[in-house]
Amino acid sequence: MIAGFGTVLFTGAAFLDFYTMPRTYRDDQYLAGALSMYLTYINLFIFILRLVIALSGSRD
């Protein structure tokens, strides 16, 4: 259940970051913006893996 909630949460955060990034960061702050997006996608990937593991483990 936590993995599903985290996946939904970070999917929303990824969409939010994608649409607000051009208005939030200036051109000279590209590194901070890229790091923010990178960390969001890493967390999303981790929660998707947790969700897949939880779903595949419950069928045994």
PQR file of N, CA, C, O and H, with PARSE charges and radii, in Angstrom:
ATOM      1  N   MET A   1       0.821  -1.182   0.000 -0.4000 1.5000
ATOM      2  CA  MET A   1       0.000   0.000   0.000 -0.0000 2.0000
ATOM      3  C   MET A   1       0.874   1.258   0.000  0.5500 1.7000
ATOM      4  O   MET A   1       0.562   2.239  -0.675 -0.5500 1.4000
ATOM      5  N   ILE A   2       1.956   1.220   0.753 -0.4000 1.5000
ATOM      6  CA  ILE A   2       2.864   2.363   0.797 -0.0000 2.0000
ATOM      7  C   ILE A   2       3.533   2.562  -0.559  0.5500 1.7000
ATOM      8  O   ILE A   2       3.727   3.694  -1.001 -0.5500 1.4000
ATOM      9  H   ILE A   2       2.210   0.423   1.301  0.4000 1.0000
ATOM     10  N   ALA A   3       3.883   1.467  -1.213 -0.4000 1.5000
ATOM     11  CA  ALA A   3       4.527   1.564  -2.525 -0.0000 2.0000
ATOM     12  C   ALA A   3       3.578   2.179  -3.546  0.5500 1.7000
ATOM     13  O   ALA A   3       4.008   2.985  -4.372 -0.5500 1.4000
ATOM     14  H   ALA A   3       3.726   0.547  -0.854  0.4000 1.0000
ATOM     15  N   GLY A   4       2.320   1.825  -3.509 -0.4000 1.5000
ATOM     16  CA  GLY A   4       1.337   2.404  -4.420 -0.0000 2.0000
ATOM     17  C   GLY A   4       1.137   3.882  -4.169  0.5500 1.7000
ATOM     18  O   GLY A   4       1.045   4.668  -5.111 -0.5500 1.4000
ATOM     19  H   GLY A   4       1.971   1.171  -2.837  0.4000 1.0000
ATOM     20  N   PHE A   5       1.069   4.266  -2.906 -0.4000 1.5000
ATOM     21  CA  PHE A   5       0.919   5.678  -2.558 -0.0000 2.0000
ATOM     22  C   PHE A   5       2.147   6.478  -2.980  0.5500 1.7000
ATOM     23  O   PHE A   5       2.017   7.588  -3.498 -0.5500 1.4000
ATOM     24  H   PHE A   5       1.143   3.628  -2.141  0.4000 1.0000
ATOM     25  N   GLY A   6       3.334   5.922  -2.763 -0.4000 1.5000
ATOM     26  CA  GLY A   6       4.563   6.604  -3.165 -0.0000 2.0000
ATOM     27  C   GLY A   6       4.675   6.755  -4.665  0.5500 1.7000
ATOM     28  O   GLY A   6       5.163   7.771  -5.160 -0.5500 1.4000
ATOM     29  H   GLY A   6       3.439   5.021  -2.342  0.4000 1.0000
ATOM     30  N   THR A   7       4.220   5.734  -5.396 -0.4000 1.5000
ATOM     31  CA  THR A   7       4.245   5.811  -6.861 -0.0000 2.0000
ATOM     32  C   THR A   7       3.330   6.919  -7.354  0.5500 1.7000
ATOM     33  O   THR A   7       3.714   7.697  -8.227 -0.5500 1.4000
ATOM     34  H   THR A   7       3.824   4.908  -4.994  0.4000 1.0000
ATOM     35  N   VAL A   8       2.137   6.998  -6.811 -0.4000 1.5000
ATOM     36  CA  VAL A   8       1.205   8.060  -7.204 -0.0000 2.0000
ATOM     37  C   VAL A   8       1.754   9.427  -6.804  0.5500 1.7000
ATOM     38  O   VAL A   8       1.660  10.383  -7.574 -0.5500 1.4000
ATOM     39  H   VAL A   8       1.825   6.366  -6.101  0.4000 1.0000
ATOM     40  N   LEU A   9       2.315   9.523  -5.629 -0.4000 1.5000
ATOM     41  CA  LEU A   9       2.865  10.786  -5.144 -0.0000 2.0000
ATOM     42  C   LEU A   9       3.998  11.288  -6.038  0.5500 1.7000
ATOM     43  O   LEU A   9       4.006  12.456  -6.427 -0.5500 1.4000
ATOM     44  H   LEU A   9       2.391   8.747  -5.003  0.4000 1.0000
ATOM     45  N   PHE A  10       4.944  10.427  -6.364 -0.4000 1.5000
ATOM     46  CA  PHE A  10       6.081  10.869  -7.169 -0.0000 2.0000
ATOM     47  C   PHE A  10       5.729  11.028  -8.645  0.5500 1.7000
ATOM     48  O   PHE A  10       6.410  11.762  -9.360 -0.5500 1.4000
ATOM     49  H   PHE A  10       4.937   9.478  -6.048  0.4000 1.0000
ATOM     50  N   THR A  11       4.683  10.357  -9.113 -0.4000 1.5000
ATOM     51  CA  THR A  11       4.204  10.630 -10.474 -0.0000 2.0000
ATOM     52  C   THR A  11       3.639  12.044 -10.540  0.5500 1.7000
ATOM     53  O   THR A  11       3.897  12.779 -11.493 -0.5500 1.4000
ATOM     54  H   THR A  11       4.130   9.760  -8.531  0.4000 1.0000
ATOM     55  N   GLY A  12       2.881  12.412  -9.541 -0.4000 1.5000
ATOM     56  CA  GLY A  12       2.378  13.787  -9.470 -0.0000 2.0000
ATOM     57  C   GLY A  12       3.494  14.800  -9.329  0.5500 1.7000
ATOM     58  O   GLY A  12       3.437  15.870  -9.935 -0.5500 1.4000
ATOM     59  H   GLY A  12       2.671  11.814  -8.767  0.4000 1.0000
ATOM     60  N   ALA A  13       4.508  14.483  -8.540 -0.4000 1.5000
ATOM     61  CA  ALA A  13       5.642  15.390  -8.374 -0.0000 2.0000
ATOM     62  C   ALA A  13       6.431  15.534  -9.673  0.5500 1.7000
ATOM     63  O   ALA A  13       6.939  16.615  -9.973 -0.5500 1.4000
ATOM     64  H   ALA A  13       4.554  13.614  -8.048  0.4000 1.0000
ATOM     65  N   ALA A  14       6.535  14.461 -10.440 -0.4000 1.5000
ATOM     66  CA  ALA A  14       7.247  14.527 -11.715 -0.0000 2.0000
ATOM     67  C   ALA A  14       6.511  15.433 -12.698  0.5500 1.7000
ATOM     68  O   ALA A  14       7.135  16.248 -13.377 -0.5500 1.4000
ATOM     69  H   ALA A  14       6.122  13.584 -10.197  0.4000 1.0000
ATOM     70  N   PHE A  15       5.189  15.294 -12.778 -0.4000 1.5000
ATOM     71  CA  PHE A  15       4.409  16.177 -13.649 -0.0000 2.0000
ATOM     72  C   PHE A  15       4.498  17.622 -13.185  0.5500 1.7000
ATOM     73  O   PHE A  15       4.626  18.532 -14.004 -0.5500 1.4000
ATOM     74  H   PHE A  15       4.682  14.632 -12.227  0.4000 1.0000
ATOM     75  N   LEU A  16       4.431  17.837 -11.886 -0.4000 1.5000
ATOM     76  CA  LEU A  16       4.529  19.189 -11.349 -0.0000 2.0000
ATOM     77  C   LEU A  16       5.886  19.803 -11.648  0.5500 1.7000
ATOM     78  O   LEU A  16       5.962  20.959 -12.064 -0.5500 1.4000
ATOM     79  H   LEU A  16       4.327  17.098 -11.220  0.4000 1.0000
ATOM     80  N   ASP A  17       6.957  19.050 -11.443 -0.4000 1.5000
ATOM     81  CA  ASP A  17       8.296  19.547 -11.757 -0.0000 2.0000
ATOM     82  C   ASP A  17       8.449  19.867 -13.236  0.5500 1.7000
ATOM     83  O   ASP A  17       9.064  20.870 -13.598 -0.5500 1.4000
ATOM     84  H   ASP A  17       6.895  18.111 -11.105  0.4000 1.0000
ATOM     85  N   PHE A  18       7.894  19.022 -14.084 -0.4000 1.5000
ATOM     86  CA  PHE A  18       8.025  19.216 -15.526 -0.0000 2.0000
ATOM     87  C   PHE A  18       7.358  20.511 -15.978  0.5500 1.7000
ATOM     88  O   PHE A  18       7.894  21.228 -16.823 -0.5500 1.4000
ATOM     89  H   PHE A  18       7.395  18.207 -13.790  0.4000 1.0000
ATOM     90  N   TYR A  19       6.195  20.808 -15.418 -0.4000 1.5000
ATOM     91  CA  TYR A  19       5.464  21.995 -15.855 -0.0000 2.0000
ATOM     92  C   TYR A  19       5.899  23.273 -15.161  0.5500 1.7000
ATOM     93  O   TYR A  19       5.734  24.355 -15.725 -0.5500 1.4000
ATOM     94  H   TYR A  19       5.759  20.226 -14.732  0.4000 1.0000
ATOM     95  N   THR A  20       6.449  23.187 -13.956 -0.4000 1.5000
ATOM     96  CA  THR A  20       6.853  24.400 -13.253 -0.0000 2.0000
ATOM     97  C   THR A  20       8.325  24.737 -13.412  0.5500 1.7000
ATOM     98  O   THR A  20       8.744  25.834 -13.042 -0.5500 1.4000
ATOM     99  H   THR A  20       6.582  22.309 -13.497  0.4000 1.0000
ATOM    100  N   MET A  21       9.114  23.832 -13.947 -0.4000 1.5000
ATOM    101  CA  MET A  21      10.547  24.081 -14.052 -0.0000 2.0000
ATOM    102  C   MET A  21      10.908  25.318 -14.874  0.5500 1.7000
ATOM    103  O   MET A  21      11.762  26.087 -14.432 -0.5500 1.4000
ATOM    104  H   MET A  21       8.774  22.941 -14.247  0.4000 1.0000
ATOM    105  N   PRO A  22      10.313  25.555 -16.037 -0.5600 1.5000
ATOM    106  CA  PRO A  22      10.701  26.755 -16.792  0.2800 2.0000
ATOM    107  C   PRO A  22      10.400  28.059 -16.051  0.5500 1.7000
ATOM    108  O   PRO A  22      11.072  29.065 -16.280 -0.5500 1.4000
ATOM    109  N   ARG A  23       9.406  28.055 -15.173 -0.4000 1.5000
ATOM    110  CA  ARG A  23       9.064  29.269 -14.439 -0.0000 2.0000
ATOM    111  C   ARG A  23       9.800  29.382 -13.107  0.5500 1.7000
ATOM    112  O   ARG A  23       9.862  30.465 -12.524 -0.5500 1.4000
ATOM    113  H   ARG A  23       8.860  27.238 -14.987  0.4000 1.0000
ATOM    114  N   THR A  24      10.351  28.287 -12.628 -0.4000 1.5000
ATOM    115  CA  THR A  24      10.998  28.290 -11.323 -0.0000 2.0000
ATOM    116  C   THR A  24      12.488  28.601 -11.409  0.5500 1.7000
ATOM    117  O   THR A  24      13.007  29.381 -10.610 -0.5500 1.4000
ATOM    118  H   THR A  24      10.301  27.407 -13.101  0.4000 1.0000
ATOM    119  N   TYR A  25      13.172  28.002 -12.362 -0.4000 1.5000
ATOM    120  CA  TYR A  25      14.621  28.139 -12.461 -0.0000 2.0000
ATOM    121  C   TYR A  25      14.999  29.039 -13.633  0.5500 1.7000
ATOM    122  O   TYR A  25      14.413  28.965 -14.712 -0.5500 1.4000
ATOM    123  H   TYR A  25      12.751  27.368 -13.011  0.4000 1.0000
ATOM    124  N   ARG A  26      15.993  29.890 -13.391 -0.4000 1.5000
ATOM    125  CA  ARG A  26      16.525  30.732 -14.462 -0.0000 2.0000
ATOM    126  C   ARG A  26      17.513  29.913 -15.289  0.5500 1.7000
ATOM    127  O   ARG A  26      17.840  28.780 -14.935 -0.5500 1.4000
ATOM    128  H   ARG A  26      16.470  29.951 -12.514  0.4000 1.0000
ATOM    129  N   ASP A  27      17.984  30.488 -16.384 -0.4000 1.5000
ATOM    130  CA  ASP A  27      18.896  29.768 -17.276 -0.0000 2.0000
ATOM    131  C   ASP A  27      20.210  29.400 -16.597  0.5500 1.7000
ATOM    132  O   ASP A  27      20.804  28.373 -16.923 -0.5500 1.4000
ATOM    133  H   ASP A  27      17.719  31.408 -16.672  0.4000 1.0000
ATOM    134  N   ASP A  28      20.670  30.222 -15.659 -0.4000 1.5000
ATOM    135  CA  ASP A  28      21.937  29.912 -14.995 -0.0000 2.0000
ATOM    136  C   ASP A  28      21.756  28.917 -13.848  0.5500 1.7000
ATOM    137  O   ASP A  28      22.740  28.532 -13.216 -0.5500 1.4000
ATOM    138  H   ASP A  28      20.187  31.056 -15.394  0.4000 1.0000
ATOM    139  N   GLN A  29      20.541  28.500 -13.569 -0.4000 1.5000
ATOM    140  CA  GLN A  29      20.268  27.525 -12.513 -0.0000 2.0000
ATOM    141  C   GLN A  29      19.876  26.165 -13.085  0.5500 1.7000
ATOM    142  O   GLN A  29      19.125  25.419 -12.457 -0.5500 1.4000
ATOM    143  H   GLN A  29      19.742  28.814 -14.082  0.4000 1.0000
ATOM    144  N   TYR A  30      20.376  25.848 -14.257 -0.4000 1.5000
ATOM    145  CA  TYR A  30      19.986  24.587 -14.904 -0.0000 2.0000
ATOM    146  C   TYR A  30      20.426  23.372 -14.107  0.5500 1.7000
ATOM    147  O   TYR A  30      19.753  22.342 -14.136 -0.5500 1.4000
ATOM    148  H   TYR A  30      20.987  26.454 -14.767  0.4000 1.0000
ATOM    149  N   LEU A  31      21.544  23.470 -13.395 -0.4000 1.5000
ATOM    150  CA  LEU A  31      22.037  22.325 -12.626 -0.0000 2.0000
ATOM    151  C   LEU A  31      21.093  21.985 -11.469  0.5500 1.7000
ATOM    152  O   LEU A  31      20.813  20.812 -11.223 -0.5500 1.4000
ATOM    153  H   LEU A  31      22.092  24.306 -13.372  0.4000 1.0000
ATOM    154  N   ALA A  32      20.614  22.986 -10.774 -0.4000 1.5000
ATOM    155  CA  ALA A  32      19.673  22.750  -9.671 -0.0000 2.0000
ATOM    156  C   ALA A  32      18.361  22.168 -10.195  0.5500 1.7000
ATOM    157  O   ALA A  32      17.783  21.277  -9.572 -0.5500 1.4000
ATOM    158  H   ALA A  32      20.842  23.939 -10.974  0.4000 1.0000
ATOM    159  N   GLY A  33      17.895  22.664 -11.327 -0.4000 1.5000
ATOM    160  CA  GLY A  33      16.666  22.130 -11.913 -0.0000 2.0000
ATOM    161  C   GLY A  33      16.830  20.697 -12.367  0.5500 1.7000
ATOM    162  O   GLY A  33      15.942  19.870 -12.159 -0.5500 1.4000
ATOM    163  H   GLY A  33      18.364  23.387 -11.833  0.4000 1.0000
ATOM    164  N   ALA A  34      17.952  20.400 -12.983 -0.4000 1.5000
ATOM    165  CA  ALA A  34      18.205  19.037 -13.438 -0.0000 2.0000
ATOM    166  C   ALA A  34      18.340  18.075 -12.259  0.5500 1.7000
ATOM    167  O   ALA A  34      17.861  16.943 -12.323 -0.5500 1.4000
ATOM    168  H   ALA A  34      18.673  21.072 -13.152  0.4000 1.0000
ATOM    169  N   LEU A  35      18.981  18.516 -11.199 -0.4000 1.5000
ATOM    170  CA  LEU A  35      19.116  17.679 -10.012 -0.0000 2.0000
ATOM    171  C   LEU A  35      17.761  17.406  -9.371  0.5500 1.7000
ATOM    172  O   LEU A  35      17.502  16.294  -8.909 -0.5500 1.4000
ATOM    173  H   LEU A  35      19.370  19.436 -11.147  0.4000 1.0000
ATOM    174  N   SER A  36      16.910  18.403  -9.342 -0.4000 1.5000
ATOM    175  CA  SER A  36      15.573  18.222  -8.795 -0.0000 2.0000
ATOM    176  C   SER A  36      14.785  17.194  -9.592  0.5500 1.7000
ATOM    177  O   SER A  36      14.152  16.310  -9.014 -0.5500 1.4000
ATOM    178  H   SER A  36      17.120  19.306  -9.717  0.4000 1.0000
ATOM    179  N   MET A  37      14.820  17.304 -10.907 -0.4000 1.5000
ATOM    180  CA  MET A  37      14.120  16.332 -11.744 -0.0000 2.0000
ATOM    181  C   MET A  37      14.731  14.935 -11.607  0.5500 1.7000
ATOM    182  O   MET A  37      14.006  13.941 -11.560 -0.5500 1.4000
ATOM    183  H   MET A  37      15.335  18.022 -11.376  0.4000 1.0000
ATOM    184  N   TYR A  38      16.043  14.862 -11.544 -0.4000 1.5000
ATOM    185  CA  TYR A  38      16.732  13.578 -11.410 -0.0000 2.0000
ATOM    186  C   TYR A  38      16.307  12.872 -10.126  0.5500 1.7000
ATOM    187  O   TYR A  38      16.001  11.680 -10.146 -0.5500 1.4000
ATOM    188  H   TYR A  38      16.631  15.670 -11.581  0.4000 1.0000
ATOM    189  N   LEU A  39      16.286  13.595  -9.017 -0.4000 1.5000
ATOM    190  CA  LEU A  39      15.909  12.987  -7.741 -0.0000 2.0000
ATOM    191  C   LEU A  39      14.443  12.555  -7.739  0.5500 1.7000
ATOM    192  O   LEU A  39      14.100  11.525  -7.159 -0.5500 1.4000
ATOM    193  H   LEU A  39      16.534  14.563  -9.001  0.4000 1.0000
ATOM    194  N   THR A  40      13.590  13.329  -8.376 -0.4000 1.5000
ATOM    195  CA  THR A  40      12.183  12.944  -8.465 -0.0000 2.0000
ATOM    196  C   THR A  40      12.025  11.651  -9.244  0.5500 1.7000
ATOM    197  O   THR A  40      11.281  10.762  -8.829 -0.5500 1.4000
ATOM    198  H   THR A  40      13.869  14.166  -8.847  0.4000 1.0000
ATOM    199  N   TYR A  41      12.720  11.537 -10.376 -0.4000 1.5000
ATOM    200  CA  TYR A  41      12.595  10.327 -11.187 -0.0000 2.0000
ATOM    201  C   TYR A  41      13.259   9.121 -10.534  0.5500 1.7000
ATOM    202  O   TYR A  41      12.785   7.997 -10.705 -0.5500 1.4000
ATOM    203  H   TYR A  41      13.324  12.259 -10.714  0.4000 1.0000
ATOM    204  N   ILE A  42      14.328   9.323  -9.799 -0.4000 1.5000
ATOM    205  CA  ILE A  42      14.942   8.207  -9.064 -0.0000 2.0000
ATOM    206  C   ILE A  42      13.980   7.693  -7.997  0.5500 1.7000
ATOM    207  O   ILE A  42      13.800   6.484  -7.853 -0.5500 1.4000
ATOM    208  H   ILE A  42      14.713  10.236  -9.660  0.4000 1.0000
ATOM    209  N   ASN A  43      13.362   8.606  -7.249 -0.4000 1.5000
ATOM    210  CA  ASN A  43      12.390   8.183  -6.233 -0.0000 2.0000
ATOM    211  C   ASN A  43      11.194   7.501  -6.865  0.5500 1.7000
ATOM    212  O   ASN A  43      10.691   6.518  -6.321 -0.5500 1.4000
ATOM    213  H   ASN A  43      13.508   9.589  -7.367  0.4000 1.0000
ATOM    214  N   LEU A  44      10.725   7.996  -7.997 -0.4000 1.5000
ATOM    215  CA  LEU A  44       9.615   7.354  -8.698 -0.0000 2.0000
ATOM    216  C   LEU A  44       9.991   5.940  -9.129  0.5500 1.7000
ATOM    217  O   LEU A  44       9.198   5.013  -8.967 -0.5500 1.4000
ATOM    218  H   LEU A  44      11.133   8.795  -8.439  0.4000 1.0000
ATOM    219  N   PHE A  45      11.181   5.769  -9.671 -0.4000 1.5000
ATOM    220  CA  PHE A  45      11.644   4.449 -10.087 -0.0000 2.0000
ATOM    221  C   PHE A  45      11.726   3.492  -8.900  0.5500 1.7000
ATOM    222  O   PHE A  45      11.333   2.332  -9.020 -0.5500 1.4000
ATOM    223  H   PHE A  45      11.825   6.523  -9.803  0.4000 1.0000
ATOM    224  N   ILE A  46      12.222   3.950  -7.775 -0.4000 1.5000
ATOM    225  CA  ILE A  46      12.330   3.100  -6.591 -0.0000 2.0000
ATOM    226  C   ILE A  46      10.956   2.659  -6.112  0.5500 1.7000
ATOM    227  O   ILE A  46      10.764   1.493  -5.767 -0.5500 1.4000
ATOM    228  H   ILE A  46      12.541   4.893  -7.677  0.4000 1.0000
ATOM    229  N   PHE A  47       9.996   3.581  -6.089 -0.4000 1.5000
ATOM    230  CA  PHE A  47       8.661   3.202  -5.643 -0.0000 2.0000
ATOM    231  C   PHE A  47       7.963   2.293  -6.637  0.5500 1.7000
ATOM    232  O   PHE A  47       7.185   1.429  -6.231 -0.5500 1.4000
ATOM    233  H   PHE A  47      10.152   4.528  -6.369  0.4000 1.0000
ATOM    234  N   ILE A  48       8.220   2.463  -7.939 -0.4000 1.5000
ATOM    235  CA  ILE A  48       7.658   1.531  -8.920 -0.0000 2.0000
ATOM    236  C   ILE A  48       8.237   0.138  -8.714  0.5500 1.7000
ATOM    237  O   ILE A  48       7.510  -0.851  -8.799 -0.5500 1.4000
ATOM    238  H   ILE A  48       8.852   3.164  -8.269  0.4000 1.0000
ATOM    239  N   LEU A  49       9.536   0.048  -8.446 -0.4000 1.5000
ATOM    240  CA  LEU A  49      10.138  -1.256  -8.153 -0.0000 2.0000
ATOM    241  C   LEU A  49       9.535  -1.887  -6.909  0.5500 1.7000
ATOM    242  O   LEU A  49       9.253  -3.085  -6.891 -0.5500 1.4000
ATOM    243  H   LEU A  49      10.127   0.851  -8.377  0.4000 1.0000
ATOM    244  N   ARG A  50       9.335  -1.082  -5.866 -0.4000 1.5000
ATOM    245  CA  ARG A  50       8.715  -1.606  -4.648 -0.0000 2.0000
ATOM    246  C   ARG A  50       7.302  -2.102  -4.919  0.5500 1.7000
ATOM    247  O   ARG A  50       6.879  -3.124  -4.379 -0.5500 1.4000
ATOM    248  H   ARG A  50       9.563  -0.109  -5.881  0.4000 1.0000
ATOM    249  N   LEU A  51       6.571  -1.366  -5.765 -0.4000 1.5000
ATOM    250  CA  LEU A  51       5.210  -1.771  -6.085 -0.0000 2.0000
ATOM    251  C   LEU A  51       5.200  -3.076  -6.867  0.5500 1.7000
ATOM    252  O   LEU A  51       4.375  -3.949  -6.598 -0.5500 1.4000
ATOM    253  H   LEU A  51       6.914  -0.536  -6.203  0.4000 1.0000
ATOM    254  N   VAL A  52       6.096  -3.219  -7.823 -0.4000 1.5000
ATOM    255  CA  VAL A  52       6.171  -4.457  -8.615 -0.0000 2.0000
ATOM    256  C   VAL A  52       6.562  -5.625  -7.724  0.5500 1.7000
ATOM    257  O   VAL A  52       6.003  -6.713  -7.860 -0.5500 1.4000
ATOM    258  H   VAL A  52       6.766  -2.509  -8.042  0.4000 1.0000
ATOM    259  N   ILE A  53       7.505  -5.424  -6.820 -0.4000 1.5000
ATOM    260  CA  ILE A  53       7.922  -6.490  -5.906 -0.0000 2.0000
ATOM    261  C   ILE A  53       6.774  -6.876  -4.983  0.5500 1.7000
ATOM    262  O   ILE A  53       6.552  -8.058  -4.720 -0.5500 1.4000
ATOM    263  H   ILE A  53       7.959  -4.540  -6.710  0.4000 1.0000
ATOM    264  N   ALA A  54       6.043  -5.877  -4.493 -0.4000 1.5000
ATOM    265  CA  ALA A  54       4.923  -6.179  -3.596 -0.0000 2.0000
ATOM    266  C   ALA A  54       3.812  -6.920  -4.329  0.5500 1.7000
ATOM    267  O   ALA A  54       3.194  -7.824  -3.767 -0.5500 1.4000
ATOM    268  H   ALA A  54       6.223  -4.916  -4.707  0.4000 1.0000
ATOM    269  N   LEU A  55       3.557  -6.547  -5.574 -0.4000 1.5000
ATOM    270  CA  LEU A  55       2.501  -7.219  -6.330 -0.0000 2.0000
ATOM    271  C   LEU A  55       2.902  -8.625  -6.737  0.5500 1.7000
ATOM    272  O   LEU A  55       2.065  -9.528  -6.733 -0.5500 1.4000
ATOM    273  H   LEU A  55       4.060  -5.812  -6.030  0.4000 1.0000
ATOM    274  N   SER A  56       4.153  -8.828  -7.084 -0.4000 1.5000
ATOM    275  CA  SER A  56       4.583 -10.159  -7.476 -0.0000 2.0000
ATOM    276  C   SER A  56       4.765 -11.072  -6.253  0.5500 1.7000
ATOM    277  O   SER A  56       4.611 -12.287  -6.372 -0.5500 1.4000
ATOM    278  H   SER A  56       4.832  -8.094  -7.088  0.4000 1.0000
ATOM    279  N   GLY A  57       5.080 -10.527  -5.121 -0.4000 1.5000
ATOM    280  CA  GLY A  57       5.251 -11.328  -3.914 -0.0000 2.0000
ATOM    281  C   GLY A  57       3.941 -11.785  -3.311  0.5500 1.7000
ATOM    282  O   GLY A  57       3.908 -12.794  -2.607 -0.5500 1.4000
ATOM    283  H   GLY A  57       5.206  -9.539  -5.024  0.4000 1.0000
ATOM    284  N   SER A  58       2.863 -11.070  -3.568 -0.4000 1.5000
ATOM    285  CA  SER A  58       1.578 -11.436  -2.967 -0.0000 2.0000
ATOM    286  C   SER A  58       0.893 -12.575  -3.698  0.5500 1.7000
ATOM    287  O   SER A  58      -0.080 -13.130  -3.189 -0.5500 1.4000
ATOM    288  H   SER A  58       2.890 -10.251  -4.141  0.4000 1.0000
ATOM    289  N   ARG A  59       1.376 -12.939  -4.879 -0.4000 1.5000
ATOM    290  CA  ARG A  59       0.751 -14.016  -5.663 -0.0000 2.0000
ATOM    291  C   ARG A  59       1.299 -15.394  -5.331  0.5500 1.7000
ATOM    292  O   ARG A  59       0.755 -16.393  -5.801 -0.5500 1.4000
ATOM    293  H   ARG A  59       2.166 -12.488  -5.293  0.4000 1.0000
ATOM    294  N   ASP A  60       2.344 -15.477  -4.549 -0.4000 1.5000
ATOM    295  CA  ASP A  60       2.939 -16.785  -4.220 -0.0000 2.0000
ATOM    296  C   ASP A  60       2.170 -17.508  -3.163  0.5500 1.7000
ATOM    297  O   ASP A  60       2.542 -18.617  -2.779 -0.5500 1.4000
ATOM    298  H   ASP A  60       2.786 -14.665  -4.168  0.4000 1.0000
TER
END
